[in-house]
Amino acid sequence: MPEVSRFYGIVVHIFYSDHAPPHAKYAGGEILVSIRDMAVIEGRLSPRALGLVMEWAALHQAELLEAWNRAQRQESPGKIAPLN
């Protein structure tokens, strides 16, 4: 499960050959986020962590889609800059 970004203790992974969207994990929580509409599909994070993840995802939506497409082709998804 390649890590594409890490910030404030949050780790974002994109899974190869997975039909689900990227995962964001933080302090034992986990969410599935739809890249196309920036909606949480499943899971829970603290309100603060969720806000950070969604802010980051919105800033990097195009890069996330590119990384997802690479992963679906069994290529490295690469890295995406963290939230500063």
PDB file of N, CA, C and O in Angstrom:
ATOM      1  N   MET A   1       0.840  -1.175   0.000  1.00  0.00           N
ATOM      2  CA  MET A   1       0.000   0.000   0.000  1.00  0.00           C
ATOM      3  C   MET A   1       0.882   1.234   0.000  1.00  0.00           C
ATOM      4  O   MET A   1       1.328   1.683   1.056  1.00  0.00           O
ATOM      5  N   PRO A   2       1.133   1.776  -1.164  1.00  0.00           N
ATOM      6  CA  PRO A   2       2.019   2.927  -1.285  1.00  0.00           C
ATOM      7  C   PRO A   2       1.480   4.171  -0.577  1.00  0.00           C
ATOM      8  O   PRO A   2       0.304   4.519  -0.680  1.00  0.00           O
ATOM      9  N   GLU A   3       2.372   4.808   0.128  1.00  0.00           N
ATOM     10  CA  GLU A   3       2.050   6.071   0.804  1.00  0.00           C
ATOM     11  C   GLU A   3       2.267   7.201  -0.192  1.00  0.00           C
ATOM     12  O   GLU A   3       3.342   7.321  -0.780  1.00  0.00           O
ATOM     13  N   VAL A   4       1.236   8.036  -0.383  1.00  0.00           N
ATOM     14  CA  VAL A   4       1.386   9.152  -1.311  1.00  0.00           C
ATOM     15  C   VAL A   4       1.630  10.475  -0.602  1.00  0.00           C
ATOM     16  O   VAL A   4       2.169  11.408  -1.197  1.00  0.00           O
ATOM     17  N   SER A   5       1.236  10.565   0.676  1.00  0.00           N
ATOM     18  CA  SER A   5       1.493  11.798   1.420  1.00  0.00           C
ATOM     19  C   SER A   5       1.376  11.528   2.917  1.00  0.00           C
ATOM     20  O   SER A   5       0.740  10.570   3.357  1.00  0.00           O
ATOM     21  N   ARG A   6       2.017  12.415   3.683  1.00  0.00           N
ATOM     22  CA  ARG A   6       1.982  12.325   5.146  1.00  0.00           C
ATOM     23  C   ARG A   6       2.064  13.747   5.686  1.00  0.00           C
ATOM     24  O   ARG A   6       2.946  14.514   5.300  1.00  0.00           O
ATOM     25  N   PHE A   7       1.135  14.098   6.588  1.00  0.00           N
ATOM     26  CA  PHE A   7       1.140  15.427   7.196  1.00  0.00           C
ATOM     27  C   PHE A   7       0.376  15.377   8.504  1.00  0.00           C
ATOM     28  O   PHE A   7      -0.664  14.725   8.598  1.00  0.00           O
ATOM     29  N   TYR A   8       0.882  16.058   9.505  1.00  0.00           N
ATOM     30  CA  TYR A   8       0.252  16.156  10.830  1.00  0.00           C
ATOM     31  C   TYR A   8      -0.165  14.793  11.385  1.00  0.00           C
ATOM     32  O   TYR A   8      -1.200  14.685  12.042  1.00  0.00           O
ATOM     33  N   GLY A   9       0.621  13.765  11.129  1.00  0.00           N
ATOM     34  CA  GLY A   9       0.308  12.436  11.618  1.00  0.00           C
ATOM     35  C   GLY A   9      -0.694  11.668  10.767  1.00  0.00           C
ATOM     36  O   GLY A   9      -1.042  10.535  11.097  1.00  0.00           O
ATOM     37  N   ILE A  10      -1.150  12.254   9.703  1.00  0.00           N
ATOM     38  CA  ILE A  10      -2.102  11.616   8.784  1.00  0.00           C
ATOM     39  C   ILE A  10      -1.307  10.999   7.643  1.00  0.00           C
ATOM     40  O   ILE A  10      -0.395  11.627   7.106  1.00  0.00           O
ATOM     41  N   VAL A  11      -1.647   9.783   7.278  1.00  0.00           N
ATOM     42  CA  VAL A  11      -0.984   9.092   6.180  1.00  0.00           C
ATOM     43  C   VAL A  11      -2.033   8.780   5.120  1.00  0.00           C
ATOM     44  O   VAL A  11      -3.093   8.234   5.426  1.00  0.00           O
ATOM     45  N   VAL A  12      -1.728   9.132   3.864  1.00  0.00           N
ATOM     46  CA  VAL A  12      -2.641   8.858   2.748  1.00  0.00           C
ATOM     47  C   VAL A  12      -2.004   7.775   1.885  1.00  0.00           C
ATOM     48  O   VAL A  12      -0.860   7.895   1.445  1.00  0.00           O
ATOM     49  N   HIS A  13      -2.779   6.714   1.655  1.00  0.00           N
ATOM     50  CA  HIS A  13      -2.334   5.588   0.837  1.00  0.00           C
ATOM     51  C   HIS A  13      -3.232   5.456  -0.387  1.00  0.00           C
ATOM     52  O   HIS A  13      -4.415   5.794  -0.351  1.00  0.00           O
ATOM     53  N   ILE A  14      -2.650   4.960  -1.460  1.00  0.00           N
ATOM     54  CA  ILE A  14      -3.424   4.520  -2.611  1.00  0.00           C
ATOM     55  C   ILE A  14      -3.046   3.063  -2.835  1.00  0.00           C
ATOM     56  O   ILE A  14      -1.868   2.718  -2.932  1.00  0.00           O
ATOM     57  N   PHE A  15      -4.056   2.225  -2.912  1.00  0.00           N
ATOM     58  CA  PHE A  15      -3.849   0.791  -3.037  1.00  0.00           C
ATOM     59  C   PHE A  15      -3.880   0.364  -4.499  1.00  0.00           C
ATOM     60  O   PHE A  15      -4.749   0.792  -5.259  1.00  0.00           O
ATOM     61  N   TYR A  16      -2.928  -0.482  -4.891  1.00  0.00           N
ATOM     62  CA  TYR A  16      -2.909  -1.034  -6.242  1.00  0.00           C
ATOM     63  C   TYR A  16      -4.099  -1.957  -6.452  1.00  0.00           C
ATOM     64  O   TYR A  16      -4.478  -2.710  -5.556  1.00  0.00           O
ATOM     65  N   SER A  17      -4.675  -1.892  -7.625  1.00  0.00           N
ATOM     66  CA  SER A  17      -5.763  -2.790  -8.032  1.00  0.00           C
ATOM     67  C   SER A  17      -6.927  -2.805  -7.054  1.00  0.00           C
ATOM     68  O   SER A  17      -7.653  -3.796  -6.979  1.00  0.00           O
ATOM     69  N   ASP A  18      -7.115  -1.749  -6.322  1.00  0.00           N
ATOM     70  CA  ASP A  18      -8.217  -1.663  -5.372  1.00  0.00           C
ATOM     71  C   ASP A  18      -9.331  -0.867  -6.033  1.00  0.00           C
ATOM     72  O   ASP A  18      -9.072   0.139  -6.694  1.00  0.00           O
ATOM     73  N   HIS A  19     -10.552  -1.306  -5.859  1.00  0.00           N
ATOM     74  CA  HIS A  19     -11.676  -0.584  -6.455  1.00  0.00           C
ATOM     75  C   HIS A  19     -12.197   0.511  -5.540  1.00  0.00           C
ATOM     76  O   HIS A  19     -13.042   1.312  -5.942  1.00  0.00           O
ATOM     77  N   ALA A  20     -11.705   0.549  -4.331  1.00  0.00           N
ATOM     78  CA  ALA A  20     -12.111   1.605  -3.393  1.00  0.00           C
ATOM     79  C   ALA A  20     -11.234   2.829  -3.606  1.00  0.00           C
ATOM     80  O   ALA A  20     -10.178   2.716  -4.230  1.00  0.00           O
ATOM     81  N   PRO A  21     -11.628   3.982  -3.115  1.00  0.00           N
ATOM     82  CA  PRO A  21     -10.800   5.190  -3.233  1.00  0.00           C
ATOM     83  C   PRO A  21      -9.647   5.190  -2.228  1.00  0.00           C
ATOM     84  O   PRO A  21      -9.530   4.261  -1.430  1.00  0.00           O
ATOM     85  N   PRO A  22      -8.799   6.215  -2.257  1.00  0.00           N
ATOM     86  CA  PRO A  22      -7.674   6.291  -1.321  1.00  0.00           C
ATOM     87  C   PRO A  22      -8.127   6.266   0.133  1.00  0.00           C
ATOM     88  O   PRO A  22      -9.238   6.678   0.467  1.00  0.00           O
ATOM     89  N   HIS A  23      -7.250   5.780   0.974  1.00  0.00           N
ATOM     90  CA  HIS A  23      -7.502   5.723   2.413  1.00  0.00           C
ATOM     91  C   HIS A  23      -6.705   6.818   3.110  1.00  0.00           C
ATOM     92  O   HIS A  23      -5.572   7.101   2.721  1.00  0.00           O
ATOM     93  N   ALA A  24      -7.272   7.421   4.110  1.00  0.00           N
ATOM     94  CA  ALA A  24      -6.536   8.326   4.980  1.00  0.00           C
ATOM     95  C   ALA A  24      -6.641   7.766   6.391  1.00  0.00           C
ATOM     96  O   ALA A  24      -7.739   7.483   6.870  1.00  0.00           O
ATOM     97  N   LYS A  25      -5.509   7.606   7.054  1.00  0.00           N
ATOM     98  CA  LYS A  25      -5.491   7.040   8.398  1.00  0.00           C
ATOM     99  C   LYS A  25      -4.928   8.043   9.381  1.00  0.00           C
ATOM    100  O   LYS A  25      -3.998   8.787   9.071  1.00  0.00           O
ATOM    101  N   TYR A  26      -5.508   8.052  10.577  1.00  0.00           N
ATOM    102  CA  TYR A  26      -5.027   8.954  11.614  1.00  0.00           C
ATOM    103  C   TYR A  26      -5.478   8.443  12.968  1.00  0.00           C
ATOM    104  O   TYR A  26      -6.669   8.210  13.178  1.00  0.00           O
ATOM    105  N   ALA A  27      -4.552   8.267  13.878  1.00  0.00           N
ATOM    106  CA  ALA A  27      -4.841   7.913  15.275  1.00  0.00           C
ATOM    107  C   ALA A  27      -5.893   6.814  15.387  1.00  0.00           C
ATOM    108  O   ALA A  27      -6.853   6.936  16.148  1.00  0.00           O
ATOM    109  N   GLY A  28      -5.705   5.753  14.630  1.00  0.00           N
ATOM    110  CA  GLY A  28      -6.615   4.620  14.728  1.00  0.00           C
ATOM    111  C   GLY A  28      -7.875   4.772  13.905  1.00  0.00           C
ATOM    112  O   GLY A  28      -8.646   3.818  13.793  1.00  0.00           O
ATOM    113  N   GLY A  29      -8.114   5.938  13.323  1.00  0.00           N
ATOM    114  CA  GLY A  29      -9.280   6.124  12.477  1.00  0.00           C
ATOM    115  C   GLY A  29      -8.907   5.886  11.025  1.00  0.00           C
ATOM    116  O   GLY A  29      -7.731   5.903  10.664  1.00  0.00           O
ATOM    117  N   GLU A  30      -9.898   5.668  10.213  1.00  0.00           N
ATOM    118  CA  GLU A  30      -9.651   5.460   8.800  1.00  0.00           C
ATOM    119  C   GLU A  30     -10.888   5.887   8.027  1.00  0.00           C
ATOM    120  O   GLU A  30     -12.016   5.674   8.472  1.00  0.00           O
ATOM    121  N   ILE A  31     -10.667   6.496   6.856  1.00  0.00           N
ATOM    122  CA  ILE A  31     -11.782   6.853   6.000  1.00  0.00           C
ATOM    123  C   ILE A  31     -11.479   6.448   4.564  1.00  0.00           C
ATOM    124  O   ILE A  31     -10.319   6.333   4.167  1.00  0.00           O
ATOM    125  N   LEU A  32     -12.524   6.238   3.805  1.00  0.00           N
ATOM    126  CA  LEU A  32     -12.434   6.063   2.365  1.00  0.00           C
ATOM    127  C   LEU A  32     -13.013   7.321   1.747  1.00  0.00           C
ATOM    128  O   LEU A  32     -14.124   7.733   2.079  1.00  0.00           O
ATOM    129  N   VAL A  33     -12.252   7.930   0.844  1.00  0.00           N
ATOM    130  CA  VAL A  33     -12.674   9.193   0.248  1.00  0.00           C
ATOM    131  C   VAL A  33     -12.781   9.031  -1.264  1.00  0.00           C
ATOM    132  O   VAL A  33     -11.861   8.518  -1.902  1.00  0.00           O
ATOM    133  N   SER A  34     -13.886   9.459  -1.831  1.00  0.00           N
ATOM    134  CA  SER A  34     -14.049   9.484  -3.279  1.00  0.00           C
ATOM    135  C   SER A  34     -13.270  10.672  -3.831  1.00  0.00           C
ATOM    136  O   SER A  34     -13.515  11.812  -3.439  1.00  0.00           O
ATOM    137  N   ILE A  35     -12.341  10.412  -4.731  1.00  0.00           N
ATOM    138  CA  ILE A  35     -11.521  11.486  -5.286  1.00  0.00           C
ATOM    139  C   ILE A  35     -12.366  12.413  -6.153  1.00  0.00           C
ATOM    140  O   ILE A  35     -12.198  13.632  -6.109  1.00  0.00           O
ATOM    141  N   ARG A  36     -13.251  11.854  -6.922  1.00  0.00           N
ATOM    142  CA  ARG A  36     -14.009  12.655  -7.892  1.00  0.00           C
ATOM    143  C   ARG A  36     -14.924  13.686  -7.243  1.00  0.00           C
ATOM    144  O   ARG A  36     -15.018  14.814  -7.726  1.00  0.00           O
ATOM    145  N   ASP A  37     -15.600  13.315  -6.155  1.00  0.00           N
ATOM    146  CA  ASP A  37     -16.532  14.277  -5.547  1.00  0.00           C
ATOM    147  C   ASP A  37     -16.144  14.701  -4.136  1.00  0.00           C
ATOM    148  O   ASP A  37     -16.906  15.398  -3.466  1.00  0.00           O
ATOM    149  N   MET A  38     -14.949  14.279  -3.676  1.00  0.00           N
ATOM    150  CA  MET A  38     -14.429  14.657  -2.360  1.00  0.00           C
ATOM    151  C   MET A  38     -15.423  14.336  -1.237  1.00  0.00           C
ATOM    152  O   MET A  38     -15.614  15.133  -0.319  1.00  0.00           O
ATOM    153  N   ALA A  39     -16.035  13.186  -1.322  1.00  0.00           N
ATOM    154  CA  ALA A  39     -17.007  12.765  -0.306  1.00  0.00           C
ATOM    155  C   ALA A  39     -16.452  11.584   0.481  1.00  0.00           C
ATOM    156  O   ALA A  39     -15.804  10.703  -0.084  1.00  0.00           O
ATOM    157  N   VAL A  40     -16.708  11.571   1.777  1.00  0.00           N
ATOM    158  CA  VAL A  40     -16.340  10.432   2.605  1.00  0.00           C
ATOM    159  C   VAL A  40     -17.343   9.323   2.331  1.00  0.00           C
ATOM    160  O   VAL A  40     -18.551   9.508   2.483  1.00  0.00           O
ATOM    161  N   ILE A  41     -16.833   8.177   1.930  1.00  0.00           N
ATOM    162  CA  ILE A  41     -17.686   7.030   1.610  1.00  0.00           C
ATOM    163  C   ILE A  41     -17.907   6.165   2.840  1.00  0.00           C
ATOM    164  O   ILE A  41     -18.989   5.613   3.041  1.00  0.00           O
ATOM    165  N   GLU A  42     -16.870   6.054   3.658  1.00  0.00           N
ATOM    166  CA  GLU A  42     -16.931   5.139   4.791  1.00  0.00           C
ATOM    167  C   GLU A  42     -15.885   5.529   5.816  1.00  0.00           C
ATOM    168  O   GLU A  42     -14.840   6.073   5.460  1.00  0.00           O
ATOM    169  N   GLY A  43     -16.152   5.257   7.081  1.00  0.00           N
ATOM    170  CA  GLY A  43     -15.186   5.433   8.145  1.00  0.00           C
ATOM    171  C   GLY A  43     -15.361   6.720   8.927  1.00  0.00           C
ATOM    172  O   GLY A  43     -16.259   7.522   8.671  1.00  0.00           O
ATOM    173  N   ARG A  44     -14.457   6.886   9.900  1.00  0.00           N
ATOM    174  CA  ARG A  44     -14.511   8.057  10.783  1.00  0.00           C
ATOM    175  C   ARG A  44     -13.116   8.539  11.119  1.00  0.00           C
ATOM    176  O   ARG A  44     -12.180   7.752  11.261  1.00  0.00           O
ATOM    177  N   LEU A  45     -13.001   9.837  11.242  1.00  0.00           N
ATOM    178  CA  LEU A  45     -11.818  10.505  11.779  1.00  0.00           C
ATOM    179  C   LEU A  45     -12.314  11.586  12.719  1.00  0.00           C
ATOM    180  O   LEU A  45     -13.482  11.972  12.678  1.00  0.00           O
ATOM    181  N   SER A  46     -11.429  12.068  13.557  1.00  0.00           N
ATOM    182  CA  SER A  46     -11.797  13.204  14.394  1.00  0.00           C
ATOM    183  C   SER A  46     -12.152  14.376  13.484  1.00  0.00           C
ATOM    184  O   SER A  46     -11.665  14.440  12.355  1.00  0.00           O
ATOM    185  N   PRO A  47     -12.983  15.296  13.947  1.00  0.00           N
ATOM    186  CA  PRO A  47     -13.339  16.448  13.103  1.00  0.00           C
ATOM    187  C   PRO A  47     -12.113  17.224  12.607  1.00  0.00           C
ATOM    188  O   PRO A  47     -12.075  17.648  11.452  1.00  0.00           O
ATOM    189  N   ARG A  48     -11.124  17.408  13.463  1.00  0.00           N
ATOM    190  CA  ARG A  48      -9.918  18.138  13.055  1.00  0.00           C
ATOM    191  C   ARG A  48      -9.169  17.385  11.955  1.00  0.00           C
ATOM    192  O   ARG A  48      -8.794  17.980  10.945  1.00  0.00           O
ATOM    193  N   ALA A  49      -8.949  16.083  12.142  1.00  0.00           N
ATOM    194  CA  ALA A  49      -8.237  15.286  11.145  1.00  0.00           C
ATOM    195  C   ALA A  49      -9.022  15.243   9.840  1.00  0.00           C
ATOM    196  O   ALA A  49      -8.438  15.352   8.762  1.00  0.00           O
ATOM    197  N   LEU A  50     -10.325  15.087   9.927  1.00  0.00           N
ATOM    198  CA  LEU A  50     -11.150  15.053   8.729  1.00  0.00           C
ATOM    199  C   LEU A  50     -11.038  16.372   7.953  1.00  0.00           C
ATOM    200  O   LEU A  50     -10.929  16.365   6.727  1.00  0.00           O
ATOM    201  N   GLY A  51     -11.063  17.481   8.659  1.00  0.00           N
ATOM    202  CA  GLY A  51     -10.925  18.783   8.006  1.00  0.00           C
ATOM    203  C   GLY A  51      -9.590  18.913   7.290  1.00  0.00           C
ATOM    204  O   GLY A  51      -9.530  19.430   6.174  1.00  0.00           O
ATOM    205  N   LEU A  52      -8.522  18.447   7.925  1.00  0.00           N
ATOM    206  CA  LEU A  52      -7.196  18.512   7.302  1.00  0.00           C
ATOM    207  C   LEU A  52      -7.126  17.634   6.054  1.00  0.00           C
ATOM    208  O   LEU A  52      -6.597  18.050   5.023  1.00  0.00           O
ATOM    209  N   VAL A  53      -7.662  16.421   6.156  1.00  0.00           N
ATOM    210  CA  VAL A  53      -7.652  15.510   5.010  1.00  0.00           C
ATOM    211  C   VAL A  53      -8.436  16.098   3.845  1.00  0.00           C
ATOM    212  O   VAL A  53      -7.975  16.071   2.704  1.00  0.00           O
ATOM    213  N   MET A  54      -9.606  16.622   4.129  1.00  0.00           N
ATOM    214  CA  MET A  54     -10.448  17.151   3.052  1.00  0.00           C
ATOM    215  C   MET A  54      -9.834  18.420   2.436  1.00  0.00           C
ATOM    216  O   MET A  54      -9.943  18.638   1.230  1.00  0.00           O
ATOM    217  N   GLU A  55      -9.194  19.249   3.258  1.00  0.00           N
ATOM    218  CA  GLU A  55      -8.511  20.431   2.729  1.00  0.00           C
ATOM    219  C   GLU A  55      -7.387  20.006   1.798  1.00  0.00           C
ATOM    220  O   GLU A  55      -7.256  20.528   0.691  1.00  0.00           O
ATOM    221  N   TRP A  56      -6.569  19.047   2.254  1.00  0.00           N
ATOM    222  CA  TRP A  56      -5.466  18.546   1.444  1.00  0.00           C
ATOM    223  C   TRP A  56      -5.979  17.927   0.143  1.00  0.00           C
ATOM    224  O   TRP A  56      -5.448  18.209  -0.932  1.00  0.00           O
ATOM    225  N   ALA A  57      -7.009  17.086   0.240  1.00  0.00           N
ATOM    226  CA  ALA A  57      -7.537  16.403  -0.940  1.00  0.00           C
ATOM    227  C   ALA A  57      -8.076  17.399  -1.967  1.00  0.00           C
ATOM    228  O   ALA A  57      -7.873  17.220  -3.168  1.00  0.00           O
ATOM    229  N   ALA A  58      -8.750  18.431  -1.508  1.00  0.00           N
ATOM    230  CA  ALA A  58      -9.283  19.433  -2.431  1.00  0.00           C
ATOM    231  C   ALA A  58      -8.154  20.176  -3.143  1.00  0.00           C
ATOM    232  O   ALA A  58      -8.265  20.485  -4.330  1.00  0.00           O
ATOM    233  N   LEU A  59      -7.078  20.460  -2.431  1.00  0.00           N
ATOM    234  CA  LEU A  59      -5.929  21.155  -3.030  1.00  0.00           C
ATOM    235  C   LEU A  59      -5.205  20.284  -4.056  1.00  0.00           C
ATOM    236  O   LEU A  59      -4.588  20.802  -4.987  1.00  0.00           O
ATOM    237  N   HIS A  60      -5.280  18.977  -3.887  1.00  0.00           N
ATOM    238  CA  HIS A  60      -4.496  18.054  -4.716  1.00  0.00           C
ATOM    239  C   HIS A  60      -5.376  17.075  -5.493  1.00  0.00           C
ATOM    240  O   HIS A  60      -4.929  15.976  -5.822  1.00  0.00           O
ATOM    241  N   GLN A  61      -6.599  17.452  -5.785  1.00  0.00           N
ATOM    242  CA  GLN A  61      -7.534  16.541  -6.432  1.00  0.00           C
ATOM    243  C   GLN A  61      -7.001  16.023  -7.771  1.00  0.00           C
ATOM    244  O   GLN A  61      -7.065  14.820  -8.025  1.00  0.00           O
ATOM    245  N   ALA A  62      -6.491  16.880  -8.609  1.00  0.00           N
ATOM    246  CA  ALA A  62      -5.979  16.447  -9.917  1.00  0.00           C
ATOM    247  C   ALA A  62      -4.804  15.480  -9.743  1.00  0.00           C
ATOM    248  O   ALA A  62      -4.709  14.481 -10.456  1.00  0.00           O
ATOM    249  N   GLU A  63      -3.919  15.776  -8.802  1.00  0.00           N
ATOM    250  CA  GLU A  63      -2.777  14.889  -8.547  1.00  0.00           C
ATOM    251  C   GLU A  63      -3.243  13.542  -8.001  1.00  0.00           C
ATOM    252  O   GLU A  63      -2.673  12.506  -8.343  1.00  0.00           O
ATOM    253  N   LEU A  64      -4.265  13.547  -7.161  1.00  0.00           N
ATOM    254  CA  LEU A  64      -4.810  12.305  -6.634  1.00  0.00           C
ATOM    255  C   LEU A  64      -5.395  11.447  -7.752  1.00  0.00           C
ATOM    256  O   LEU A  64      -5.200  10.231  -7.769  1.00  0.00           O
ATOM    257  N   LEU A  65      -6.106  12.069  -8.676  1.00  0.00           N
ATOM    258  CA  LEU A  65      -6.658  11.318  -9.806  1.00  0.00           C
ATOM    259  C   LEU A  65      -5.547  10.717 -10.662  1.00  0.00           C
ATOM    260  O   LEU A  65      -5.652   9.570 -11.097  1.00  0.00           O
ATOM    261  N   GLU A  66      -4.492  11.475 -10.903  1.00  0.00           N
ATOM    262  CA  GLU A  66      -3.353  10.949 -11.653  1.00  0.00           C
ATOM    263  C   GLU A  66      -2.695   9.786 -10.909  1.00  0.00           C
ATOM    264  O   GLU A  66      -2.373   8.766 -11.518  1.00  0.00           O
ATOM    265  N   ALA A  67      -2.495   9.933  -9.600  1.00  0.00           N
ATOM    266  CA  ALA A  67      -1.891   8.872  -8.795  1.00  0.00           C
ATOM    267  C   ALA A  67      -2.766   7.627  -8.811  1.00  0.00           C
ATOM    268  O   ALA A  67      -2.255   6.512  -8.921  1.00  0.00           O
ATOM    269  N   TRP A  68      -4.068   7.804  -8.702  1.00  0.00           N
ATOM    270  CA  TRP A  68      -5.012   6.678  -8.730  1.00  0.00           C
ATOM    271  C   TRP A  68      -4.913   5.955 -10.074  1.00  0.00           C
ATOM    272  O   TRP A  68      -4.865   4.725 -10.116  1.00  0.00           O
ATOM    273  N   ASN A  69      -4.884   6.706 -11.158  1.00  0.00           N
ATOM    274  CA  ASN A  69      -4.791   6.098 -12.487  1.00  0.00           C
ATOM    275  C   ASN A  69      -3.486   5.327 -12.655  1.00  0.00           C
ATOM    276  O   ASN A  69      -3.479   4.241 -13.233  1.00  0.00           O
ATOM    277  N   ARG A  70      -2.378   5.881 -12.151  1.00  0.00           N
ATOM    278  CA  ARG A  70      -1.096   5.160 -12.217  1.00  0.00           C
ATOM    279  C   ARG A  70      -1.175   3.863 -11.422  1.00  0.00           C
ATOM    280  O   ARG A  70      -0.731   2.817 -11.895  1.00  0.00           O
ATOM    281  N   ALA A  71      -1.732   3.924 -10.229  1.00  0.00           N
ATOM    282  CA  ALA A  71      -1.834   2.721  -9.392  1.00  0.00           C
ATOM    283  C   ALA A  71      -2.688   1.653 -10.066  1.00  0.00           C
ATOM    284  O   ALA A  71      -2.380   0.466  -9.964  1.00  0.00           O
ATOM    285  N   GLN A  72      -3.745   2.050 -10.747  1.00  0.00           N
ATOM    286  CA  GLN A  72      -4.591   1.089 -11.451  1.00  0.00           C
ATOM    287  C   GLN A  72      -3.848   0.401 -12.591  1.00  0.00           C
ATOM    288  O   GLN A  72      -4.201  -0.710 -12.989  1.00  0.00           O
ATOM    289  N   ARG A  73      -2.813   1.068 -13.118  1.00  0.00           N
ATOM    290  CA  ARG A  73      -1.972   0.471 -14.167  1.00  0.00           C
ATOM    291  C   ARG A  73      -0.772  -0.279 -13.568  1.00  0.00           C
ATOM    292  O   ARG A  73       0.152  -0.661 -14.285  1.00  0.00           O
ATOM    293  N   GLN A  74      -0.803  -0.481 -12.251  1.00  0.00           N
ATOM    294  CA  GLN A  74       0.274  -1.165 -11.526  1.00  0.00           C
ATOM    295  C   GLN A  74       1.581  -0.390 -11.555  1.00  0.00           C
ATOM    296  O   GLN A  74       2.659  -0.980 -11.476  1.00  0.00           O
ATOM    297  N   GLU A  75       1.490   0.938 -11.667  1.00  0.00           N
ATOM    298  CA  GLU A  75       2.648   1.818 -11.614  1.00  0.00           C
ATOM    299  C   GLU A  75       2.693   2.484 -10.246  1.00  0.00           C
ATOM    300  O   GLU A  75       1.689   2.524  -9.534  1.00  0.00           O
ATOM    301  N   SER A  76       3.836   2.994  -9.889  1.00  0.00           N
ATOM    302  CA  SER A  76       3.953   3.723  -8.628  1.00  0.00           C
ATOM    303  C   SER A  76       3.074   4.977  -8.693  1.00  0.00           C
ATOM    304  O   SER A  76       3.134   5.727  -9.668  1.00  0.00           O
ATOM    305  N   PRO A  77       2.254   5.206  -7.653  1.00  0.00           N
ATOM    306  CA  PRO A  77       1.407   6.395  -7.676  1.00  0.00           C
ATOM    307  C   PRO A  77       2.189   7.682  -7.462  1.00  0.00           C
ATOM    308  O   PRO A  77       1.688   8.768  -7.754  1.00  0.00           O
ATOM    309  N   GLY A  78       3.413   7.570  -6.953  1.00  0.00           N
ATOM    310  CA  GLY A  78       4.232   8.753  -6.707  1.00  0.00           C
ATOM    311  C   GLY A  78       3.882   9.417  -5.392  1.00  0.00           C
ATOM    312  O   GLY A  78       3.105   8.882  -4.601  1.00  0.00           O
ATOM    313  N   LYS A  79       4.449  10.565  -5.168  1.00  0.00           N
ATOM    314  CA  LYS A  79       4.234  11.335  -3.931  1.00  0.00           C
ATOM    315  C   LYS A  79       3.498  12.625  -4.243  1.00  0.00           C
ATOM    316  O   LYS A  79       3.630  13.195  -5.326  1.00  0.00           O
ATOM    317  N   ILE A  80       2.717  13.073  -3.263  1.00  0.00           N
ATOM    318  CA  ILE A  80       1.985  14.329  -3.358  1.00  0.00           C
ATOM    319  C   ILE A  80       2.397  15.174  -2.163  1.00  0.00           C
ATOM    320  O   ILE A  80       2.505  14.668  -1.046  1.00  0.00           O
ATOM    321  N   ALA A  81       2.624  16.443  -2.393  1.00  0.00           N
ATOM    322  CA  ALA A  81       3.090  17.343  -1.329  1.00  0.00           C
ATOM    323  C   ALA A  81       2.118  17.326  -0.137  1.00  0.00           C
ATOM    324  O   ALA A  81       0.904  17.233  -0.319  1.00  0.00           O
ATOM    325  N   PRO A  82       2.661  17.414   1.064  1.00  0.00           N
ATOM    326  CA  PRO A  82       1.806  17.437   2.261  1.00  0.00           C
ATOM    327  C   PRO A  82       1.114  18.784   2.436  1.00  0.00           C
ATOM    328  O   PRO A  82       1.426  19.758   1.751  1.00  0.00           O
ATOM    329  N   LEU A  83       0.190  18.812   3.349  1.00  0.00           N
ATOM    330  CA  LEU A  83      -0.465  20.058   3.731  1.00  0.00           C
ATOM    331  C   LEU A  83       0.487  20.824   4.639  1.00  0.00           C
ATOM    332  O   LEU A  83       1.000  20.270   5.611  1.00  0.00           O
ATOM    333  N   ASN A  84       0.720  22.067   4.335  1.00  0.00           N
ATOM    334  CA  ASN A  84       1.644  22.880   5.146  1.00  0.00           C
ATOM    335  C   ASN A  84       0.880  23.809   6.071  1.00  0.00           C
ATOM    336  O   ASN A  84       1.490  24.566   6.827  1.00  0.00           O
TER     337      ASN A  84
END
